[in-house]
């Protein structure tokens, strides 16, 4: 059983992600955020539970639904919101936006807008760990739709061939945009797909942060110890549509209500109160603190400057060869 301080930290992280995402939804509706924006509301237990099992210098790489993982990795909420607003003070200077948020100083190699695009990159990072002969590992997040992509096969096959220290985490929320997993995958129990690559597969309740943390701690220990790659299927549910422009009308109301009853945040709150680690008032006070932090982040983003026009030409490089007549 985790200590009360660690349980409270996990609760705070999940609550921070939830409140920040609620502000993101509001800001998107006000036209302050443009482009595609994919909220993480409902899936907080996966990012928080899994990433909390890592060392600080382990690698994390993500899908386009990357907000929760960035914050779970300890990313700055103000720089997070400024990035979504496209401001100069954003974590990627406003150039990454919602789907390409990265923080290399925290070994968070960011999201990718390509379904499954992070999987072969994760294998490459794992290969780098092997070459350096260090004890770092890689954690790669993606959705159930990515397990039907060609790079899924290439990435997992390569990782197992080279016995790379990579943990592949499928956040199975049962929908690839609006298509149910039963209509897109011949095998809906994603963790069983691991057997096709000779690696172990695990299934966890992605709505229970303590279960996610426990299983990930075990898998991290095995992978760091040289056991090779592993696959974890975290079954969870996104409460919103695929993106902010998706009303999600393809899902039954009864299904949504069933999963909302499994919300990971009140679930952990109950454990904290029942265990005598917190009171209702102390958790309400924490909620007020997080609300204030989220509002400060929005204000910071609002007041931050837009990138200068010349910023378009910064953070780029070009190679010129002497033999090129146009060089």
ROSEDREN-897962 format. One record per residue (C-alpha): x, y, z; residue number from 1; residue in one letter. Coordinates in pm, 1 decimal, always signed. Each point is the difference from the previous one (the first is absolute). Last residue first. Layout:
BEGIN
REC         xx         yy         zz    nr   rest
REC          X          Y          Z   NUM      A
...
//
This chain:
BEGIN
REC         xx         yy         zz    nr   rest
REC    +2397.1    +2650.2    -5236.9   327      X
REC     -184.6       +1.5     -334.0   326      X
REC     +287.2     -165.0     -186.2   325      X
REC       -1.7     -280.4     +263.9   324      X
REC     +351.3     -141.3      +15.9   323      X
REC      +70.7     +191.7     +320.2   322      X
REC     -294.9     -172.8     +176.1   321      X
REC     -242.5     +208.4     +197.7   320      X
REC     -180.0     -139.2     +301.9   319      X
REC     -288.6     +197.8     +147.9   318      X
REC     -106.4      +61.6     +359.1   317      X
REC     -305.6     +130.2     +183.0   316      X
REC      -53.9     +125.6     +355.0   315      X
REC      -62.5     +351.0     -133.3   314      X
REC     -137.5      +95.0     -341.0   313      X
REC     -364.8      +24.0     +101.5   312      X
REC     +114.7     +193.6     +306.3   311      X
REC      +55.0     +292.7     -239.4   310      X
REC     -372.4      +78.5      +23.1   309      X
REC      +29.4      +59.1     +377.8   308      X
REC     -168.8     -260.2     +220.7   307      X
REC     -312.9     +126.9     +176.8   306      X
REC      +57.9     +159.1     +337.7   305      X
REC     -124.5     -147.1     +329.7   304      X
REC     -293.9     +167.2     +174.6   303      X
REC     -262.7     -255.9      -95.9   302      X
REC     +236.5     -290.4      +66.7   301      X
REC      +79.6     +128.4     +348.2   300      X
REC     -369.3      +58.8      +68.6   299      X
REC      -81.7     -355.5     -106.0   298      X
REC     +277.5     -139.7     +220.7   297      X
REC     -113.9     +211.3     +293.4   296      X
REC     -352.3     -141.7      -41.6   295      X
REC     +139.9     -353.7       +9.7   294      X
REC     +199.4      +75.6     +315.7   293      X
REC     -309.1     +146.8     +166.9   292      X
REC     -200.0     -312.2      -83.3   291      X
REC     +283.1     -214.7     +137.8   290      X
REC       -7.3     +183.7     +333.0   289      X
REC     -379.2      -21.2      +17.7   288      X
REC      +22.5     -375.0      -64.5   287      X
REC     +258.7      -35.4     +275.9   286      X
REC     -237.1     +177.8     +238.7   285      X
REC     -277.6     -237.0     -100.8   284      X
REC     +234.9     -293.2      +66.4   283      X
REC      +78.3     +137.2     +347.3   282      X
REC     -369.9      +50.8      +69.1   281      X
REC      -94.4     -354.9      -99.7   280      X
REC     +271.0     -131.6     +229.1   279      X
REC     +331.6     -159.8      -87.2   278      X
REC     +220.8     -298.3      +78.5   277      X
REC     -255.3     -168.1     +228.1   276      X
REC      -18.8     -306.7     -222.5   275      X
REC     -367.4      +58.7      -80.4   274      X
REC      +78.3     +361.1      -95.9   273      X
REC     +293.6      -85.6     -224.5   272      X
REC     -175.9     -299.0     -157.3   271      X
REC     -308.5     +213.3      -66.6   270      X
REC     +211.6     +268.4     -165.6   269      X
REC     +163.3     -271.7     -212.0   268      X
REC     -337.5      -97.3     -146.9   267      X
REC     -109.6     +363.0      -20.4   266      X
REC     +294.1      +54.3     -240.6   265      X
REC       -5.3     -326.9     -196.8   264      X
REC     -356.7      +43.5     -133.4   263      X
REC     -165.6     -343.6       +0.2   262      X
REC     -352.2     +143.9      +20.7   261      X
REC      +89.4     +200.6     -309.8   260      X
REC      +51.8     -331.5     -180.4   259      X
REC     -359.8     -113.6      +56.0   258      X
REC     -141.3     +341.4      -92.1   257      X
REC     +183.9       -3.2     -332.7   256      X
REC     -124.5     -348.4      -83.6   255      X
REC     -357.7      +92.1      +91.1   254      X
REC      +18.8     +303.3     -230.6   253      X
REC     +101.3     -219.5     -292.6   252      X
REC     +303.3     +115.0     -198.1   251      X
REC      -11.9     +110.2     -364.6   250      X
REC     -107.5     +349.7     +105.8   249      X
REC     +355.1      +91.2     +100.1   248      X
REC      -40.7     +373.1      -66.0   247      X
REC     +337.3       +8.4     -182.8   246      X
REC     +146.1     +347.0      -62.2   245      X
REC     +187.7       +5.0     +331.5   244      X
REC     +164.7     -329.2      -87.4   243      X
REC      -86.3     -368.9      +30.3   242      X
REC     -312.2      +88.7     +194.2   241      X
REC       +7.2      +65.0     +373.1   240      X
REC      -15.4     -243.2     +289.9   239      X
REC     +299.0     -203.1     -113.8   238      X
REC      -15.6     -351.5     +135.6   237      X
REC     +254.5     -245.6     +140.3   236      X
REC     +141.4     -346.2      -49.9   235      X
REC     +376.0      +12.3      +47.1   234      X
REC     +166.3     -257.4     -225.0   233      X
REC     +363.1      -48.6      +98.6   232      X
REC     +258.4     -138.6     -242.5   231      X
REC     +352.5     -105.0      +95.5   230      X
REC     +352.0      +40.6     -134.6   229      X
REC     +310.5     -185.8     +117.8   228      X
REC      +70.8     -181.2     +326.9   227      X
REC     +315.8     +204.0      +61.3   226      X
REC      -50.7     +118.2     +357.9   225      X
REC     -149.7     +328.4     -111.2   224      X
REC     -273.1     -198.8     -177.7   223      X
REC      -76.3     -210.9     +307.6   222      X
REC       -0.6     +290.4     +246.3   221      X
REC     -210.8     +213.8     -232.3   220      X
REC     -250.9     -286.1      -33.2   219      X
REC      -46.6      -30.4     +376.1   218      X
REC      -26.4     +375.6      +53.0   217      X
REC     -242.2      +19.3     -292.5   216      X
REC     -227.5     -259.1     +158.6   215      X
REC      -14.9     +184.8     +332.4   214      X
REC      -38.2     +346.6     -152.8   213      X
REC     -283.9     -107.2     -228.3   212      X
REC     -173.3     -172.8     +290.8   211      X
REC      +35.0     +312.0     +216.0   210      X
REC     -124.2     +227.4     -278.3   209      X
REC     -322.7     -196.4      -46.7   208      X
REC     -188.9     +100.5     -316.5   207      X
REC     +258.8     -164.4     -224.3   206      X
REC      -87.3     -341.1     +139.7   205      X
REC     +302.9     -198.4     -107.9   204      X
REC      +78.7     -258.5     -266.0   203      X
REC     +350.7     -141.2      -41.1   202      X
REC     +186.4     -144.9     -298.0   201      X
REC     +334.1     -177.6      +10.5   200      X
REC     +221.5       -1.2     -310.6   199      X
REC      +40.1     -264.4     -269.0   198      X
REC     -114.1     +229.2     -278.4   197      X
REC     -332.0     -166.5      -82.6   196      X
REC      -54.0      -50.3     +372.5   195      X
REC      -24.2     +377.0      +44.9   194      X
REC     -329.3       +2.2     -192.4   193      X
REC     -159.1     -146.9     +313.8   192      X
REC      +24.6     +340.5     +170.5   191      X
REC     -232.9     +143.6     -265.4   190      X
REC     -303.1     -205.9      +91.7   189      X
REC     -202.2     +120.0     -301.0   188      X
REC     +151.8     -249.6     -242.8   187      X
REC     -131.0      +39.5     -356.0   186      X
REC      +37.0     +375.2      +43.3   185      X
REC     -195.8     +277.1     -170.5   184      X
REC     -367.9      -76.2      +60.4   183      X
REC      +43.2     -136.7     +352.8   182      X
REC     +216.2     +302.5      +84.1   181      X
REC     -296.2     +231.0      -56.4   180      X
REC      +43.9     +258.2     -272.7   179      X
REC      -66.3     +363.1      +92.2   178      X
REC     +360.3     +126.6      +36.0   177      X
REC     +158.9     -340.1      +68.1   176      X
REC     -227.8     -102.8     +284.7   175      X
REC      +29.7     -257.1     +277.7   174      X
REC     +188.7     +224.6     +246.1   173      X
REC     +296.1     -237.0      -24.2   172      X
REC     +297.8     +197.4     +124.6   171      X
REC     +266.0     -227.3     -145.5   170      X
REC     +324.3      +18.3     +195.8   169      X
REC     +318.4     -129.3     -164.1   168      X
REC     +279.8      -42.0     +252.2   167      X
REC     +340.8      +14.2     -165.7   166      X
REC     +335.2     -132.1     +122.9   165      X
REC     +106.1     -158.4     -332.7   164      X
REC      +51.6     -373.2      -50.3   163      X
REC     +138.6      +61.2     -350.3   162      X
REC     -246.6     -233.3     -169.3   161      X
REC     -268.1      +97.9     +252.0   160      X
REC      +21.9     +371.1      -73.3   159      X
REC      +21.1      -61.3     -375.8   158      X
REC     -318.3     -209.0       -0.5   157      X
REC     -179.2     +250.4     +221.9   156      X
REC      +89.9     +296.4     -220.6   155      X
REC      -51.5     -164.2     -338.8   154      X
REC     -332.0     -156.5      +98.6   153      X
REC     -134.4     +324.3     +147.9   152      X
REC     +148.4     +191.3     -292.1   151      X
REC     -243.3     -177.9     -230.2   150      X
REC     -302.5     +134.7     +183.2   149      X
REC     -269.9     -210.3     +167.0   148      X
REC     +140.9      +44.4     +351.3   147      X
REC      -14.7     +378.1      -49.1   146      X
REC     -380.2       -4.3      +20.2   145      X
REC      +18.4     -119.1     +361.2   144      X
REC     +167.2     +323.6     +106.4   143      X
REC     +365.3      +82.9      +60.2   142      X
REC     +251.6      +48.2     +281.1   141      X
REC     +369.4      -95.5      -13.0   140      X
REC     +209.1      -43.3     +314.3   139      X
REC     +375.3      -30.3      -52.9   138      X
REC     +258.1     -138.2     +242.0   137      X
REC     +325.3     +127.2     +143.4   136      X
REC     +254.6     -233.0     +157.1   135      X
REC     +298.0     +105.7     -208.3   134      X
REC     +184.1     -211.4     -256.3   133      X
REC      +37.1     +298.7     -230.6   132      X
REC      -81.2     -215.6     -302.6   131      X
REC     -287.8     -165.1     +185.2   130      X
REC     -154.1     +332.7     +101.6   129      X
REC      +34.1     +122.5     -358.9   128      X
REC     -185.7     -311.7     -117.4   127      X
REC     -280.2      +84.8     +242.1   126      X
REC      -21.3     +348.8     -147.8   125      X
REC      -28.6     -156.1     -343.7   124      X
REC     -275.0     -234.6     +118.9   123      X
REC     -186.2     +299.4     +140.2   122      X
REC      +37.5     +172.5     -337.2   121      X
REC     -152.9     -311.1     -160.4   120      X
REC     -307.0      +34.3     +227.4   119      X
REC      -39.5     +379.9       -7.3   118      X
REC     -166.0       +6.5     -341.4   117      X
REC     -279.3     -233.5     +108.7   116      X
REC     -263.1     +240.6     -132.7   115      X
REC     +190.8     +296.5     -141.5   114      X
REC      -53.7     +328.0     +187.4   113      X
REC     +297.2      -64.8     +224.6   112      X
REC      +45.1      +78.1     +366.0   111      X
REC     +302.8      +92.2     +198.0   110      X
REC     +345.8     -121.2      +76.9   109      X
REC      -47.4      +39.6     +374.1   108      X
REC     +350.3      -42.8     +140.2   107      X
REC      -72.8     +276.4     +251.9   106      X
REC     +248.1     +235.9     -164.1   105      X
REC     -137.3     -122.7     -334.1   104      X
REC     -341.0     +152.4      +68.3   103      X
REC     -229.2      -71.1     -295.0   102      X
REC     -348.7      +99.0     -116.3   101      X
REC      -73.5     -105.4     -355.6   100      X
REC     -375.1      -64.2       -5.0    99      X
REC     -131.2     +303.8     +187.4    98      X
REC     +225.0     +268.8     -141.4    97      X
REC     +353.8      -63.5     -113.5    96      X
REC     +106.6     +340.7     -126.2    95      X
REC     -114.7     +215.5     +292.4    94      X
REC     +351.4      +40.4     +134.5    93      X
REC      +21.7     -377.8      +60.2    92      X
REC      -70.0      +23.8     +377.5    91      X
REC     -212.0     +305.8      -67.0    90      X
REC     +134.6     +346.5      +80.0    89      X
REC      -17.2     +111.7     -363.3    88      X
REC     -373.5      -66.4       -8.1    87      X
REC     -200.0     -243.9     -211.2    86      X
REC     -286.8       -9.7     +252.7    85      X
REC      +63.9     -372.5      +45.3    84      X
REC     +364.0      +76.5      +69.9    83      X
REC      -97.2     +266.3     +252.4    82      X
REC     -214.9     -256.2     +181.3    81      X
REC     +287.3     -245.5      +37.9    80      X
REC     +250.7     +272.3      +84.2    79      X
REC     -228.9     +100.8     +287.2    78      X
REC      -61.2     -358.8     +111.2    77      X
REC     +378.6      -72.8      +12.0    76      X
REC      +64.2     -366.3      -86.6    75      X
REC      +41.4     -245.0     +287.4    74      X
REC      -19.2     -322.1     -201.2    73      X
REC     -366.7      -26.2      +97.5    72      X
REC      -53.4     +340.5     -164.5    71      X
REC     +148.9     -111.6     -331.7    70      X
REC     -177.3     -336.0      +24.5    69      X
REC     -337.6     +165.0      +50.4    68      X
REC      +37.2     +234.5     -296.3    67      X
REC     +120.4     -265.8     -246.5    66      X
REC     -301.8     -118.8     -194.3    65      X
REC     +205.6      +21.5     -323.4    64      X
REC     +198.3     -310.6     +100.6    63      X
REC     +292.6      -11.9     +237.1    62      X
REC     +360.4      -57.7      +83.4    61      X
REC     +141.9      -32.4     +350.7    60      X
REC     +369.3      -62.4      +65.6    59      X
REC     +149.0      -90.3     +337.0    58      X
REC     +208.6     +275.3     +157.5    57      X
REC     -239.0      +77.8     +288.5    56      X
REC      -43.7     -365.7      +91.8    55      X
REC     -329.0     -164.0      -90.1    54      X
REC     -288.5     -140.0     +208.8    53      X
REC     -171.2     +340.6      +19.9    52      X
REC      -27.3       -7.5     -379.9    51      X
REC     -235.6     -298.8       +9.1    50      X
REC     -237.9     +109.7     +274.9    49      X
REC      -27.2     +360.6     -114.8    48      X
REC      -36.2      -74.5     -371.3    47      X
REC     -250.5     -281.9      +50.2    46      X
REC     -198.2     +153.8     +286.1    45      X
REC      -76.2     +314.0     -200.4    44      X
REC     -204.8     -180.8     -265.9    43      X
REC     -336.4     +162.8      +71.7    42      X
REC      +84.8     +342.9     -141.2    41      X
REC     +293.7      -25.4     -241.5    40      X
REC     -117.3     +259.7     -250.2    39      X
REC     +100.0       -2.9     -368.1    38      X
REC      +48.8     +340.4     -161.3    37      X
REC      +23.6      +42.0     -377.3    36      X
REC      +75.5     +351.8     -117.5    35      X
REC      -65.2     +318.7     +191.0    34      X
REC       -6.4     +107.3     +362.8    33      X
REC     -125.6     +342.7     +109.8    32      X
REC     -327.4      -38.0     -190.5    31      X
REC     -220.1      +27.3     +308.2    30      X
REC     -105.4     -363.8      -37.3    29      X
REC     +365.2     -100.0       -3.5    28      X
REC      +54.7     +197.9     +318.7    27      X
REC     -284.6     -181.3     +174.8    26      X
REC     +124.8     -342.1     -109.7    25      X
REC     +355.5      +86.8     +106.9    24      X
REC     -129.8     +118.9     +337.9    23      X
REC     -166.0     -340.7      +48.7    22      X
REC     +325.1     -164.4     -105.5    21      X
REC     +187.9     +191.9     +267.8    20      X
REC     -251.8     -106.1     +263.7    19      X
REC      +23.0     -368.1      -92.6    18      X
REC     +380.8       -4.1      -34.3    17      X
REC      +42.1     +172.0     +336.5    16      X
REC     -244.3     -243.0     +163.9    15      X
REC     +197.2     -296.2     -129.8    14      X
REC     +324.6     +150.1     +125.7    13      X
REC     -146.1      +83.7     +340.6    12      X
REC     -132.8     -351.4      +44.2    11      X
REC     +337.2     -151.1      -88.3    10      X
REC     +168.9     +231.0     +251.3     9      X
REC     -257.4      -92.0     +265.7     8      X
REC      +75.2     -368.2      -55.0     7      X
REC     +372.2      +73.1      +30.4     6      X
REC      -44.9     +182.9     +331.4     5      X
REC     -228.5     -274.9     +133.8     4      X
REC     +261.4     -268.4      -57.9     3      X
REC      -70.8     -251.1     -271.1     2      X
REC     -130.3     -343.3      +89.3     1      X
//
